[in-house]
Structures are given as C-alpha cells and as structure tokens.
Amino acid sequence: MSANLARRLSDYFGSLATIVAASDAELRKVQGMGPKRIEMIREVLHGAAGD
C-alpha cells in the first residue's frame, strides 16, 4: 500500500479501529480502494490479529 493511500484511509476513517470495522462498501468510498486492495488489507489486519 502506498503512503498516499494510507493517508487517504487515515483521513477518511480517522483511526485504525474504524478502518478495521469498515465494510467493503465503506472502504470503496476511498479513492484507490478496490476489491484487491480491500482483500489485502483484510488479510493483513485479520492475519495480524490472529497471530
């Protein structure tokens, strides 16, 4: 994920907890977020939580 996309997510959602709780539809509202990036974020966040 690029720094620009990370910044857009942070600006839109305000916190990591809100990003984690966001639905796919909500994540798609952020410029640059598509199905592949959403899947990648879910794998990273949920994989890290399960470790």
Backbone atoms as SQL, in Angstrom:
CREATE TABLE atoms (id INTEGER PRIMARY KEY, chain TEXT, resi INTEGER, resn TEXT, atom TEXT, x REAL, y REAL, z REAL);
INSERT INTO atoms VALUES
  (1, 'A', 1, 'MET', 'N', 0.848, -1.166, 0.000),
  (2, 'A', 1, 'MET', 'CA', 0.000, 0.000, 0.000),
  (3, 'A', 1, 'MET', 'C', 0.896, 1.232, 0.000),
  (4, 'A', 2, 'SER', 'N', 0.531, 2.182, -0.803),
  (5, 'A', 2, 'SER', 'CA', 1.315, 3.412, -0.885),
  (6, 'A', 2, 'SER', 'C', 1.043, 4.304, 0.328),
  (7, 'A', 3, 'ALA', 'N', 1.970, 5.197, 0.573),
  (8, 'A', 3, 'ALA', 'CA', 1.794, 6.161, 1.661),
  (9, 'A', 3, 'ALA', 'C', 0.584, 7.055, 1.397),
  (10, 'A', 4, 'ASN', 'N', 0.347, 7.381, 0.126),
  (11, 'A', 4, 'ASN', 'CA', -0.800, 8.232, -0.212),
  (12, 'A', 4, 'ASN', 'C', -2.116, 7.539, 0.118),
  (13, 'A', 5, 'LEU', 'N', -2.223, 6.259, -0.214),
  (14, 'A', 5, 'LEU', 'CA', -3.448, 5.520, 0.078),
  (15, 'A', 5, 'LEU', 'C', -3.636, 5.377, 1.588),
  (16, 'A', 6, 'ALA', 'N', -2.574, 5.095, 2.299),
  (17, 'A', 6, 'ALA', 'CA', -2.655, 5.009, 3.762),
  (18, 'A', 6, 'ALA', 'C', -3.130, 6.330, 4.352),
  (19, 'A', 7, 'ARG', 'N', -2.643, 7.432, 3.811),
  (20, 'A', 7, 'ARG', 'CA', -3.057, 8.755, 4.291),
  (21, 'A', 7, 'ARG', 'C', -4.537, 9.000, 3.991),
  (22, 'A', 8, 'ARG', 'N', -4.980, 8.621, 2.795),
  (23, 'A', 8, 'ARG', 'CA', -6.402, 8.799, 2.442),
  (24, 'A', 8, 'ARG', 'C', -7.295, 7.984, 3.381),
  (25, 'A', 9, 'LEU', 'N', -6.898, 6.738, 3.668),
  (26, 'A', 9, 'LEU', 'CA', -7.676, 5.913, 4.604),
  (27, 'A', 9, 'LEU', 'C', -7.717, 6.560, 5.982),
  (28, 'A', 10, 'SER', 'N', -6.564, 7.027, 6.446),
  (29, 'A', 10, 'SER', 'CA', -6.494, 7.663, 7.759),
  (30, 'A', 10, 'SER', 'C', -7.346, 8.926, 7.810),
  (31, 'A', 11, 'ASP', 'N', -7.261, 9.727, 6.770),
  (32, 'A', 11, 'ASP', 'CA', -8.046, 10.969, 6.721),
  (33, 'A', 11, 'ASP', 'C', -9.545, 10.674, 6.702),
  (34, 'A', 12, 'TYR', 'N', -9.938, 9.655, 5.955),
  (35, 'A', 12, 'TYR', 'CA', -11.362, 9.334, 5.800),
  (36, 'A', 12, 'TYR', 'C', -11.935, 8.707, 7.072),
  (37, 'A', 13, 'PHE', 'N', -11.217, 7.731, 7.648),
  (38, 'A', 13, 'PHE', 'CA', -11.756, 6.967, 8.766),
  (39, 'A', 13, 'PHE', 'C', -11.318, 7.472, 10.133),
  (40, 'A', 14, 'GLY', 'N', -10.171, 8.115, 10.227),
  (41, 'A', 14, 'GLY', 'CA', -9.751, 8.708, 11.485),
  (42, 'A', 14, 'GLY', 'C', -8.956, 7.814, 12.415),
  (43, 'A', 15, 'SER', 'N', -9.171, 6.505, 12.346),
  (44, 'A', 15, 'SER', 'CA', -8.426, 5.605, 13.238),
  (45, 'A', 15, 'SER', 'C', -8.324, 4.219, 12.615),
  (46, 'A', 16, 'LEU', 'N', -7.352, 3.464, 13.073),
  (47, 'A', 16, 'LEU', 'CA', -7.182, 2.100, 12.590),
  (48, 'A', 16, 'LEU', 'C', -8.387, 1.244, 12.965),
  (49, 'A', 17, 'ALA', 'N', -8.925, 1.454, 14.150),
  (50, 'A', 17, 'ALA', 'CA', -10.092, 0.682, 14.594),
  (51, 'A', 17, 'ALA', 'C', -11.280, 0.890, 13.661),
  (52, 'A', 18, 'THR', 'N', -11.459, 2.110, 13.182),
  (53, 'A', 18, 'THR', 'CA', -12.553, 2.405, 12.277),
  (54, 'A', 18, 'THR', 'C', -12.317, 1.763, 10.918),
  (55, 'A', 19, 'ILE', 'N', -11.070, 1.742, 10.467),
  (56, 'A', 19, 'ILE', 'CA', -10.738, 1.079, 9.208),
  (57, 'A', 19, 'ILE', 'C', -11.032, -0.415, 9.321),
  (58, 'A', 20, 'VAL', 'N', -10.620, -1.028, 10.416),
  (59, 'A', 20, 'VAL', 'CA', -10.844, -2.460, 10.626),
  (60, 'A', 20, 'VAL', 'C', -12.335, -2.776, 10.635),
  (61, 'A', 21, 'ALA', 'N', -13.133, -1.906, 11.231),
  (62, 'A', 21, 'ALA', 'CA', -14.567, -2.136, 11.353),
  (63, 'A', 21, 'ALA', 'C', -15.346, -1.786, 10.087),
  (64, 'A', 22, 'ALA', 'N', -14.711, -1.094, 9.149),
  (65, 'A', 22, 'ALA', 'CA', -15.405, -0.620, 7.949),
  (66, 'A', 22, 'ALA', 'C', -15.821, -1.775, 7.050),
  (67, 'A', 23, 'SER', 'N', -16.963, -1.610, 6.423),
  (68, 'A', 23, 'SER', 'CA', -17.422, -2.588, 5.438),
  (69, 'A', 23, 'SER', 'C', -16.668, -2.384, 4.128),
  (70, 'A', 24, 'ASP', 'N', -16.756, -3.360, 3.255),
  (71, 'A', 24, 'ASP', 'CA', -16.139, -3.218, 1.938),
  (72, 'A', 24, 'ASP', 'C', -16.699, -2.003, 1.213),
  (73, 'A', 25, 'ALA', 'N', -18.007, -1.783, 1.323),
  (74, 'A', 25, 'ALA', 'CA', -18.642, -0.637, 0.660),
  (75, 'A', 25, 'ALA', 'C', -18.070, 0.673, 1.181),
  (76, 'A', 26, 'GLU', 'N', -17.843, 0.746, 2.486),
  (77, 'A', 26, 'GLU', 'CA', -17.264, 1.957, 3.067),
  (78, 'A', 26, 'GLU', 'C', -15.827, 2.151, 2.589),
  (79, 'A', 27, 'LEU', 'N', -15.043, 1.074, 2.562),
  (80, 'A', 27, 'LEU', 'CA', -13.657, 1.165, 2.111),
  (81, 'A', 27, 'LEU', 'C', -13.585, 1.608, 0.652),
  (82, 'A', 28, 'ARG', 'N', -14.522, 1.160, -0.180),
  (83, 'A', 28, 'ARG', 'CA', -14.514, 1.530, -1.602),
  (84, 'A', 28, 'ARG', 'C', -14.769, 3.017, -1.827),
  (85, 'A', 29, 'LYS', 'N', -15.278, 3.703, -0.832),
  (86, 'A', 29, 'LYS', 'CA', -15.512, 5.154, -0.957),
  (87, 'A', 29, 'LYS', 'C', -14.207, 5.939, -0.985),
  (88, 'A', 30, 'VAL', 'N', -13.117, 5.310, -0.538),
  (89, 'A', 30, 'VAL', 'CA', -11.813, 5.972, -0.519),
  (90, 'A', 30, 'VAL', 'C', -11.153, 5.781, -1.881),
  (91, 'A', 31, 'GLN', 'N', -10.718, 6.873, -2.477),
  (92, 'A', 31, 'GLN', 'CA', -10.069, 6.825, -3.786),
  (93, 'A', 31, 'GLN', 'C', -8.898, 5.854, -3.757),
  (94, 'A', 32, 'GLY', 'N', -8.874, 4.946, -4.733),
  (95, 'A', 32, 'GLY', 'CA', -7.787, 3.990, -4.843),
  (96, 'A', 32, 'GLY', 'C', -8.084, 2.636, -4.214),
  (97, 'A', 33, 'MET', 'N', -9.210, 2.532, -3.516),
  (98, 'A', 33, 'MET', 'CA', -9.566, 1.258, -2.886),
  (99, 'A', 33, 'MET', 'C', -10.460, 0.455, -3.815),
  (100, 'A', 34, 'GLY', 'N', -9.990, -0.717, -4.162),
  (101, 'A', 34, 'GLY', 'CA', -10.762, -1.642, -4.971),
  (102, 'A', 34, 'GLY', 'C', -10.763, -2.997, -4.298),
  (103, 'A', 35, 'PRO', 'N', -11.384, -3.980, -4.924),
  (104, 'A', 35, 'PRO', 'CA', -11.516, -5.305, -4.303),
  (105, 'A', 35, 'PRO', 'C', -10.178, -5.953, -3.908),
  (106, 'A', 36, 'LYS', 'N', -9.170, -5.819, -4.738),
  (107, 'A', 36, 'LYS', 'CA', -7.874, -6.449, -4.428),
  (108, 'A', 36, 'LYS', 'C', -7.210, -5.789, -3.224),
  (109, 'A', 37, 'ARG', 'N', -7.266, -4.481, -3.160),
  (110, 'A', 37, 'ARG', 'CA', -6.650, -3.779, -2.019),
  (111, 'A', 37, 'ARG', 'C', -7.428, -4.044, -0.734),
  (112, 'A', 38, 'ILE', 'N', -8.744, -4.099, -0.849),
  (113, 'A', 38, 'ILE', 'CA', -9.562, -4.402, 0.331),
  (114, 'A', 38, 'ILE', 'C', -9.213, -5.794, 0.850),
  (115, 'A', 39, 'GLU', 'N', -9.097, -6.752, -0.046),
  (116, 'A', 39, 'GLU', 'CA', -8.739, -8.112, 0.352),
  (117, 'A', 39, 'GLU', 'C', -7.366, -8.142, 1.026),
  (118, 'A', 40, 'MET', 'N', -6.403, -7.415, 0.458),
  (119, 'A', 40, 'MET', 'CA', -5.067, -7.365, 1.028),
  (120, 'A', 40, 'MET', 'C', -5.100, -6.785, 2.450),
  (121, 'A', 41, 'ILE', 'N', -5.837, -5.694, 2.627),
  (122, 'A', 41, 'ILE', 'CA', -5.935, -5.061, 3.945),
  (123, 'A', 41, 'ILE', 'C', -6.580, -6.008, 4.939),
  (124, 'A', 42, 'ARG', 'N', -7.639, -6.670, 4.531),
  (125, 'A', 42, 'ARG', 'CA', -8.319, -7.625, 5.423),
  (126, 'A', 42, 'ARG', 'C', -7.366, -8.749, 5.840),
  (127, 'A', 43, 'GLU', 'N', -6.604, -9.285, 4.891),
  (128, 'A', 43, 'GLU', 'CA', -5.663, -10.365, 5.210),
  (129, 'A', 43, 'GLU', 'C', -4.597, -9.893, 6.183),
  (130, 'A', 44, 'VAL', 'N', -4.061, -8.710, 5.965),
  (131, 'A', 44, 'VAL', 'CA', -3.021, -8.178, 6.851),
  (132, 'A', 44, 'VAL', 'C', -3.576, -7.908, 8.243),
  (133, 'A', 45, 'LEU', 'N', -4.695, -7.210, 8.317),
  (134, 'A', 45, 'LEU', 'CA', -5.237, -6.821, 9.620),
  (135, 'A', 45, 'LEU', 'C', -5.756, -8.023, 10.397),
  (136, 'A', 46, 'HIS', 'N', -6.477, -8.891, 9.741),
  (137, 'A', 46, 'HIS', 'CA', -7.050, -10.034, 10.441),
  (138, 'A', 46, 'HIS', 'C', -6.014, -11.118, 10.674),
  (139, 'A', 47, 'GLY', 'N', -5.037, -11.222, 9.787),
  (140, 'A', 47, 'GLY', 'CA', -3.940, -12.172, 9.996),
  (141, 'A', 47, 'GLY', 'C', -3.091, -11.756, 11.180),
  (142, 'A', 48, 'ALA', 'N', -2.828, -10.466, 11.296),
  (143, 'A', 48, 'ALA', 'CA', -2.026, -9.955, 12.407),
  (144, 'A', 48, 'ALA', 'C', -2.765, -10.144, 13.726),
  (145, 'A', 49, 'ALA', 'N', -4.064, -9.984, 13.694),
  (146, 'A', 49, 'ALA', 'CA', -4.859, -10.146, 14.917),
  (147, 'A', 49, 'ALA', 'C', -4.893, -11.593, 15.373),
  (148, 'A', 50, 'GLY', 'N', -4.782, -12.525, 14.412),
  (149, 'A', 50, 'GLY', 'CA', -4.843, -13.934, 14.750),
  (150, 'A', 50, 'GLY', 'C', -3.507, -14.530, 15.140),
  (151, 'A', 51, 'ASP', 'N', -2.415, -13.767, 14.998),
  (152, 'A', 51, 'ASP', 'CA', -1.081, -14.292, 15.317),
  (153, 'A', 51, 'ASP', 'C', -0.834, -14.373, 16.795);
